Amino acid sequence: MLAGLIFATEDADDRPGVLAATLPFGGLTLVEFQARLLIGAGASQIILVVARMTPELLGAINRIGRRGAAVDAVRTAAEVVEKLHPLARLLVVADGLVTTADIVAQLAAEGDDALLVIDDREAPPGFERVGALTAWAGMARLDPRHVAEVAALPRDYDFQSTLLRVAAQSGVAHLRLPAAEPAHGIFRDSRDLADRGKAILAALVAPPIRWADRYILAPLVRLALPRLVARAVPTAALGGAGILVAVLGGVAIRFGWVASGVGAAIGAVILFSVGAVLAWLRDEDALVRFGRGGALATAALTALLLGDTVRLTNGTATGLAIALAGIVAAGLVERAGGAAIRRRWWASPVAYPVLMLPLAIGGQVIAGLAVAAGYAALTLAAAVEALREKP
């Protein structure tokens, strides 16, 4: 069992009375960012060491709990010992620490007790020294017995510093912080955290697997997300914009402006997808589902309208039949093609209108529908093959 111990006791340097852990960071509070990294590394329990409870901290605790981990707030080492499972492996996070998922994953791996350290001459402000030439880089992997040792000491101590000293004196291993980690540091100033949050925000979004998501959506998400968060744009606003653009695209297709309509559909899918990522960041589960569903529905309705436009123009239902077949295949791909089996070349909601657009510009609507439907069918066949039980 992996548990996280996060210290949240110090006030912000530029905001007296406000805990540094509750300062905004990348659309979250800093403590939520830290907890998200720990949960992403496999932690099933988060323990916050606090000096006092504030409304901001209570809100952060509630939001952390929605991610499926047990969350406890304590004040002393003795309370930590009471909450922790005796066989737990403990990941310790210093107050105000900003780091990356790769560093957390390194500490979360199996191994003996260890302190993350850096050369004292290269250590930024806030890192405590643990030797003549080394400083603690704000994270540790420890056995709960070290916390029990701290609990046995008199209570007039700084919990974080004492735990560090106890661990260091026991001779735990030292893990060197990689030299190329500029995002790693301890920050308790709101302006510094805001700057760091913009730089690290996109790193919270895992690189998509499918090519269209990776090379079309992901760059746009990384470009837009910091700006949307900085301006506190409501997630629902992106959903509403997606609906509006999708409707305008449908109207354009109906009036014969096929290429413009397909282009608008691509824009709508992008808006829905960015909205889904923003909703995921804010733990708005209903809006995550809405954004993902809106992207798929836009692609499907665009195909239907294109097929129906061909029917009205040429008096043949060929385009409509191809569109319906493609929609069924694409829907099954989304149901069956989980992240574990997806491949880079597979189709995704944004890929269908992207493939149809060049052919729509050339007036080959049926060919565009056929290419999109064939791509969906090929992806579905690959998903079925990947799901088959091998002999």
N, C-alpha and C positions, 0 to 999 in steps of 0.2 A: 504493500500500500504506500502511495506517495502522498505526502501532505505538504502544504506550503505554509510557512510562517513569515508574515509580512509585518514589518514595523511601521506604524503610522502614529507617531507621537509628537513629531516636531512641527512647529508653526512655520508658515511660509516666511521667507526673508523679507518680502515686500508687502505682506498682508498680515499684520499682527492679529492674532485671534483666529486665524484660518489655518487649518491643518494643511501642510504641504501635500499630504496624500490625497486631499480632496480638490486640489487645483485642477483646472481643465487640462486635458492632454489628449490631443488627437480625437476629439469628439467624445471622449470618456473623461472620467477623473483618473488621476495617476494610479490610485490604488486599484481601480477596475482594470486598467491596462496591465498592471503587474499580475493581478489574479487571472486575467485572460491568458497570459503567457504560461502561468503555472498550470492552469486547467488544460491548456493545449498540449502541455508536456505530460499529462496523465495524472495530475493531482486530483484526488477525489475529496479532499478536505482542505479548506483554507482557514487559517487562524490569524486574525488581525490583533496585534498588540497595540492597544490604544491608550492614550492618556486621559481622554474624555470623549464622550459621544456628542456629535454635532448632527444637525439635520442633514447636512451634506453627506456625512459619513454613513448615517442610517440609510439614506437613499442608495448610496453606493453598495452597501451590504446587501440590500434587497435585490439590486440588479445582478450582483455577483451570484446570488443564490439561484437566479433563474437559469444559470448555465449548468445546473445539475450537480454542483459540488456543495457539500455541507460547509456552512460558514459560521464561524464563532468569533466573537470579539472578547478579548481578555485584557487584563491589566498587569498580571504578574506571571512569573515563571511557573509558580505552583498551579495556576489555573491552566496553563498550557499543558502541563503534565497530566492534569485531570482529563483534558479533552483529547489528547493524543492516544492513538492505539500504540501499545508498547512495541509492536513490530514494524511501525511505520518508518519509512525513510523521510527525512525532513529536509525540504529545500528552504533555506533562509534567504530573505530578500531585505536588504537594508532600506531604511527610511529614505524616500526620495530617489530611489534607484530607477534609472531608465536603461533598459538593455534590449536585446533582441531575442527572438525565438530560438535562434541557433545556440546562443550562449546558455539559455535555460535548458534546452535539450541536452547540451553537453553535461550539465550538472545533474540532470534527471536520469542519466544513464546509470546502469548498475555499476557499483564500485564502492570502495571504502570511503570513509569520511574525508572530505576535502574542502579547502578554502580556495576560492577564486582570488588570485593575487596578481599584482602588477609591480613592476620595478618602481621603487619609491621615488626615483628621480623623474619618472614619467607620469606619476599619479596626479590626476586632476584634483581640485579642491573637494574635500568631503570624504576622501578615502582614509581610513584609519591605518596606522602603521601596525604591522604584526611581526616585524623583525627589523634588523639593522638596515636591510636593503629592500624590503618588500612592504607593500601596503595591501590591505584587504580591498578587493574590487567589488564588494557589496553583495556577493552571493556565496552560499556555502551549502554543502551536502553533509548533513550531520545525523548521528544517531540521537534519539530522544534522551538518552542518558545524560548528554551534555546539558540539556535543559533542566533535568533533575538535579544536576550538580549546582546549577545556578539557583534553583529553588531552595537549596539547602543553605545558601548564604544569607547574610542579613539583607533586609529589604531596601536599605538606603544605597542603592546602586543604580546605574544605568543598565537596563536589561540587555540592550543590544551590545554595548561595549563589553559587558561582563561575559556574555555568551561567546563573543569573539575571543576574549582572552582565555577563557576556559578551554575552548576548542584548540586554540593555538598552543597552549601549554601542554595539551595532551599529545602533541606531535602528529596531528592530522596532516595528510598530504596537501601539497600546494599544486593547484592547477593554474597555469599561466593564462592570463587574458590574451587572446590573439591581438597582435600589434595593430592590425587594420580594423579596429572597432571604434570608429569615431562617435557612434551613437550611444556608446556605453558611458554612463556617468551618473553622478548624484546631483540632483537639481532641486532647489527649494524656492526658486524665484519664478513667479508666474510668467514673466516675459521669456525667460530661458526655456521654460517648459512649452510655451506656445510655439517658439521657433523649432524646438526639437520635435514637437508633435506633428508639425507640418511635414518634416523630413521623414518621419518614421510611419506616418499614417498608412501609406499604401502598403507597407510591409505586413500589416495585419491581414491583408487579403492574399490568400494563397494563390500562386500562379495557376490559372485555369489549365486544364488538360487539353481540351479541344481547340483546334487551330484558330477558328473564328473568334472564340472567346479570348484566347491568348493574345492574338495579334491585332484584333479590332477593338474588343471591349476593354481588355485590361489596360492598355495605354490611356484610353479615355477616362477610365475610372481613376487611375493614378493622377491624371491631370485635374479632374473635376472634384474629387473627394475632398482634398484639403480646402478648396474654396467654398464648397458647400457647407462643410463643418464650420469654417471660420465665420460664415455669414448666418449660421444657425438656420439654414433652409429646411423647412419641414419636409419629412419624407413623403407625406401625402401630396405635397406640391409637385414632386417629380412624377408621382402616379397620375395626378390630374393632367400634367403636361403630356404624359405619354398617351393618355386617352384622347386628348385634343388632337395631337399630331396624327394618331392612328385614324381618327375620324376624318381629318382633312385628307389623309392619304386615300381613304376609301372613297371619299367624294371625288377626288381627282381621278381615280380609276374609273368610277362610274361615268364621268363626263368625258372619258377617252384620253385623259392625260396619264397614260399608263406608267411611263418612266418616272414621272413626278410622284405618282402614287406609291410606287415601289420604293423610291428614295425616301419618301415620308415614312413608310413602314419601317425602313431601317432605322430612321431617327427615333421612332416610337419604341422599337425594341431596345435601342441603346438607353433611352430614358427610363424604361421599366427596369432594365438590368442595373443601371447605376442606382436607381431607387432601392432595388433589392439589396445591394451591397450596403448602402447607407442604413437601411432598416436593420440589417444584420449587425452592423456596428453599434446600433442603438438598442439592440435586443427587442426590436418590434417584430415579433414572429409573424403576426397576421399580415403585416405589410411586406415581409420577405416573401411569403407565399403569393401575395397579390402581385408583386413585381415579377416574380418568375412566371406565374400564370399569365400575366399580361403580355410578357414577351412572346410566349408560345401562342397565345390566342391571336396576337397581332399577325404573326407569320401565317397562321391558319386562315384567318379571315381575309388576308391579302390574297392568298392562293384561291380561295373560294370566289372572291370578287373578280379576279382575273379570269378564272374559268367561266364564270357567269357572263362576263363581258364578251368573251369569245362566242358563247352560246347566242347572245343577243345579236352579235354582229354577223356571224357566219351561219347561224341556225343549226349548229352542231353541238352536241353535248360532250364532245371528246375532251375539251379542256376541263370541263367541270368534273368529268370522271377521273381524269388524271389528278386533279387537285384533291378530290376526296380520297383517292388511294394514297397520295402523299401525306395527307393529314393523318390518316390512320397509322401509317408507318411511323411518322414523326412522333405521334403520341405514344406509341408503343416503345419507341426508342427512349423517350424520357422516363417511362415507367420501368423499363427493364435495364437500361444502361446505367447502372450505378457507377459511382466514382472509381470503385475498385477495378472495374473491367474496361473503363473507357480508354480509348486510344486517341492519339493526336489527330488523326485524319477524320474522326467521326463528325457527323453533322450536329449542329446545335441551332436553336431558334434564329439567331442572327445570320447563320450561314445560308439559310434558304432564300431570303430576299436578296442577299448579296449576290448569290449565284444567278438569280433571276434578272437582276438589274441590267447587265449588259445585253442580254437577249431582248429584254423589254424595250431598251433604247433602240435596238435594231428592228423592232416590230415583230419579233418572233416570240409571241406570248406563249403559244403551246409548247414550243421548244424549251422555253424557260421553265414552264411547269413540269415538263417531262424530266429535265435535268434535276430539278429540286426533288421530285418524287423518286426518281431513280437513286439519288444520293441517300434519301431517307431509307429506301428499301435495302440498299447495300449496307448501311449502318445497322439496320435492324437485323439483317442476316448475320453480321459480325457479332452483334450482342447475343443473339440466340446461340451461336456457336460457342461463345465465351461462357455462357451459362450452362451449357450441356454438361452432364456428368460424364467425366472421362472414364473409360473402361480401365 
